[in-house]
Amino acid sequence: MSKDNSLRIIEELKLRQGDTWRVLKIMSEFVQGFDELANVGPAVTFFGSSRAKEEDKYYRLAYETAFNLGKLGYAIITGGGPGIMEAANRGAHDSGTLSVGLNIEIPTEQHPNKYQNLSLKFDYFFVRKVMLLKYSLAYVIFPGGFGTFDELFEALTLIQTGKSYKFPLILFGSEFWSPLLDYMKKVMVPAGTIGEKDVGLMSLVDSPQEVVDLVYERSKEKYRYLEEYYGEVTSFMEKLRRILKNHEALAHS
């Protein structure tokens, strides 16, 4: 065998071995995520810009929203970074609920905030996306950049194609999100690229209380579904029932 052929075969073996180890690394991230998050109770996932500063109004509103949900008993999940993610984790932390950060290794912008009491680190965006979705009752989506839009449109695609059950996609901030919704209604629907009902998959809000109300309605639906499906009360359902009672008590106080 010539030297060139030997080098080629060695290089091919290296590439194949690299792919094998990459698959194992991906599998290990899924296993870690499922194991660490298995007992995370009813949770709400927050998205938004990592560039938002503490003095920004949406930072303050994300904090208040997460705090109010946390007081009812919901766990709060974020991508674990700064900005809106930090605000939501901070609100969760201060409310006394579980504050989860699913961090990603990227060259810029991402560094874990200090308000997480359960923190995981991922190398692969798609593994992290599964974890952000799997354990959440609702998405609360604050103004953000490409990453925020990516999460929104991925969720929309999953629901639209029936790969995920419908769940609340709550867009916080009409001044930011209204132009996008207008584009969908005035351009995409007439062009036939989406249906009118697809725009209705999202809810537009401007206050923390609106978020709490939407998540509460989703929680009631989820509880009824689980009650019919299981026929008995699971530990998750017990947590959800306590949250519903907390909300009802607060509404009548």
C-alpha positions in Angstrom: 0.0 0.0 0.0 1.4 3.4 -0.9 2.1 6.1 1.7 -0.6 8.3 0.3 -3.3 5.6 0.5 -2.2 4.8 4.1 -2.5 8.5 5.1 -5.9 8.7 3.4 -7.2 5.6 5.3 -5.9 7.0 8.6 -7.6 10.3 8.0 -10.9 8.6 7.2 -10.7 6.6 10.4 -10.1 9.8 12.4 -13.1 11.5 10.8 -15.3 8.5 11.5 -14.1 8.2 15.1 -14.8 11.9 15.5 -18.4 11.5 14.4 -18.8 8.5 16.8 -17.6 10.5 19.7 -19.7 13.4 18.8 -22.8 11.2 18.8 -21.9 9.9 22.2 -21.3 13.5 23.5 -24.8 14.5 22.2 -26.3 11.5 23.9 -24.6 12.3 27.1 -26.0 15.8 27.0 -29.5 14.4 26.6 -29.1 12.0 29.4 -27.7 14.7 31.7 -30.6 17.0 30.8 -33.3 14.4 31.3 -31.8 13.3 34.6 -31.3 16.7 36.1 -34.6 18.1 35.0 -36.8 15.1 35.6 -38.3 16.4 38.8 -38.6 20.1 37.8 -42.2 20.9 38.5 -44.6 22.9 36.5 -42.3 25.5 34.8 -42.4 28.5 32.6 -39.6 29.3 30.2 -38.4 32.9 29.5 -36.6 34.1 26.4 -35.3 37.6 25.6 -32.3 39.6 24.8 -29.0 38.9 26.6 -28.1 42.6 26.0 -30.9 44.0 28.2 -29.5 46.1 31.1 -30.8 46.3 34.6 -32.3 49.7 34.0 -34.2 48.6 30.9 -38.0 48.4 31.4 -38.2 44.9 29.9 -35.6 43.7 32.4 -37.8 45.0 35.2 -40.9 43.6 33.7 -39.2 40.2 33.2 -38.2 40.2 36.8 -41.7 41.1 38.0 -43.3 38.4 35.8 -41.0 35.7 37.0 -41.3 36.8 40.6 -45.1 36.6 40.4 -45.1 33.2 38.7 -42.5 32.0 41.2 -44.7 33.0 44.2 -47.5 30.9 42.8 -45.1 27.9 42.7 -44.0 27.7 39.1 -40.3 26.9 38.4 -38.6 29.4 36.0 -36.4 28.2 33.2 -34.1 30.4 31.1 -31.1 30.1 28.9 -29.0 31.0 31.9 -27.3 34.1 30.5 -27.4 37.8 31.2 -30.1 40.3 30.2 -33.7 39.1 30.2 -32.5 35.6 31.2 -30.8 37.1 34.3 -33.9 39.2 35.1 -36.2 36.1 35.0 -33.8 33.9 37.1 -33.4 36.8 39.5 -37.2 37.1 39.9 -37.4 33.4 40.4 -34.6 33.3 42.9 -36.1 36.2 45.0 -39.5 34.6 45.0 -38.1 31.4 46.5 -39.0 29.1 43.6 -36.7 26.9 41.5 -34.5 29.0 39.2 -33.1 26.9 36.3 -30.5 28.1 33.8 -29.7 26.0 30.7 -26.5 27.6 29.6 -24.8 27.3 26.2 -21.1 27.5 25.3 -20.7 30.3 22.7 -17.8 32.7 22.1 -19.6 35.9 22.9 -22.4 37.3 25.2 -23.2 34.2 27.1 -22.0 33.9 30.7 -24.0 32.3 33.4 -25.9 34.7 35.7 -25.6 34.2 39.4 -29.4 33.7 40.1 -29.6 30.0 39.1 -30.0 27.3 41.8 -30.0 24.6 39.1 -27.5 25.2 36.3 -26.7 23.0 33.3 -24.3 23.6 30.5 -24.7 22.5 26.9 -22.5 22.5 23.9 -25.3 21.8 21.4 -28.1 24.3 20.8 -30.6 21.6 19.6 -30.2 19.6 22.9 -30.7 22.7 24.9 -33.8 23.5 22.9 -35.4 20.2 23.7 -34.8 20.8 27.4 -36.2 24.3 27.2 -39.4 23.0 25.6 -39.9 19.6 27.3 -40.4 20.9 30.8 -42.3 24.0 30.1 -46.0 24.8 30.3 -45.6 28.1 28.5 -43.0 30.4 26.7 -42.8 34.0 27.8 -40.9 35.8 25.0 -39.5 39.2 25.6 -37.9 41.5 23.0 -34.7 39.9 21.7 -32.4 39.1 18.8 -31.8 36.2 16.5 -31.7 33.6 19.3 -35.1 34.8 20.7 -36.6 34.7 17.2 -35.2 31.3 16.6 -36.8 29.9 19.7 -40.2 31.5 18.8 -40.3 30.2 15.3 -39.1 26.8 16.3 -42.0 26.6 18.7 -44.4 27.9 16.1 -43.2 25.3 13.6 -43.6 22.4 16.1 -47.1 23.5 17.0 -48.2 24.2 13.4 -46.9 20.9 12.1 -48.5 18.9 15.0 -45.1 17.8 16.4 -46.0 19.6 19.7 -49.2 20.1 21.6 -50.4 23.7 21.5 -49.1 25.7 24.5 -49.0 29.4 25.2 -46.5 31.5 23.2 -46.7 34.8 25.1 -45.1 37.8 23.4 -44.3 40.5 25.9 -44.2 44.0 24.6 -46.6 45.2 21.9 -44.4 48.0 20.7 -41.7 45.4 19.8 -43.8 42.5 18.6 -46.8 44.2 16.8 -44.8 45.0 13.6 -43.9 41.3 13.3 -47.5 40.2 13.8 -48.7 42.8 11.3 -46.2 41.4 8.8 -47.6 38.0 9.3 -51.2 39.2 8.9 -50.7 41.6 6.0 -48.0 39.8 4.0 -47.6 36.1 5.0 -51.3 35.3 5.3 -52.3 36.9 1.9 -49.3 35.2 0.3 -50.6 31.9 1.5 -47.4 30.9 3.3 -49.2 30.6 6.6 -52.8 30.4 7.7 -54.7 33.1 9.6 -55.1 30.7 12.5 -51.3 30.4 12.7 -51.0 34.0 13.8 -53.4 33.1 16.6 -50.9 30.7 18.1 -49.3 33.7 19.8 -50.7 36.0 22.6 -49.6 39.6 22.9 -49.3 41.1 26.4 -47.9 44.2 28.1 -48.2 43.3 31.8 -47.0 40.6 34.2 -50.6 39.9 35.3 -51.6 39.1 31.7 -48.9 36.5 31.7 -50.0 35.0 35.0 -53.6 34.8 33.8 -52.6 33.0 30.5 -50.3 30.5 32.3 -53.1 29.9 34.9 -55.6 29.0 32.1 -53.0 26.7 30.5 -52.4 25.1 33.9 -56.1 24.3 34.4 -56.2 22.7 30.9 -53.1 20.7 31.6 -54.4 19.5 35.0 -57.7 18.4 33.4 -55.9 16.5 30.6 -53.6 14.7 33.0 -56.5 13.8 35.3 -58.3 12.2 32.4 -55.1 10.5 31.1 -53.8 9.1 34.3 -56.9 8.7 36.4 -54.9 9.3 39.5 -52.8 12.2 41.0 -49.1 12.1 40.1 -46.5 14.1 41.9 -46.5 16.6 39.0 -50.2 17.0 39.2 -50.0 17.5 43.0 -47.6 20.4 42.4 -49.9 21.8 39.7 -52.9 21.6 42.0 -51.1 23.5 44.7 -50.3 26.2 42.1 -53.9 26.4 41.0 -55.0 26.7 44.6 -52.4 29.5 45.3 -53.7 31.4 42.3 -57.3 31.1 43.4 -56.5 32.1 46.9 -54.7 35.2 45.7 -57.5 36.1 43.3 -60.0 36.1 46.2 -57.8 37.9 48.7 
